[in-house]
């Protein structure tokens, strides 16, 4: 599908999956609103895409871990009457360590970004999509939201599970309106994610077949939301993992995740 004249807002757009979403939608003709904390990265990406694709790009430097950020973003776009036709909620990070090793302030900031900002951004822009009878909303979740929880990164899996259910609820509410809702559930993807949370050394020891490049993840997600595929898991290995976690008796699935997570999650003092 081509998206000329549409505006796509992408959070966490400065690198990784977010930047790949930006490049993909730009190549398909969409104008972009890029949101992330690192303004210098956003400016570089905007210049690249405006030059290569001839589209319009707006950048908004914002930290979505701050409660006021979604309101500031939606207010800025309302001021210059920029519609949001496509929303990709992608900003996120991992919080290494076991639950009691991190202060409540760290957990609160994590939840503000990983759950509240996704809900607030959807609430801000979904009404306009419904009024125009067209819209696409992608919540970037994870395979971690489809398998049993594990030790370490304690709130990551639960936050991603929330996004899966949230995307399903929005899809049900928007059925027949022209607005499609989908949750993207990737597994390990080549990006800066593991560098930021200091687990690169651990995940680098995992087999390469467990990893995907960002491009097929994103292209699959865009195709999935167009065909109203509400929960999309890219890649054969990820599909097998989530199928197995669902098919096995729960104690077995929990044991499987427990054993695997030891390879790439650890206590802070280890």
Secondary structure, DSSP 8 states (H G I E B T S, - for coil): ---TT-EEEEESTTSHHHHHHHHHHHHTT-EEEEEES-HHHHHHHHHHHHHHH---EEEEE--TTSTTHHHHHHHHHHHTT---SEEEE-------S-GGGS-HHHHHHHHIIIIIHHHHHHHHHHHHHHHHT-EEEEEE--GGGTS---SSSHHHHHHHHHHHHHHHHHHHHTTTTTEEEEEE---EESSSHHHHTT-HHHHTTS-GGGEE-HHHHHHHHHHHHHTT-SEE--SHHHHHHHHHHHHS-HHHHHHHHHHHHTTT---TT-
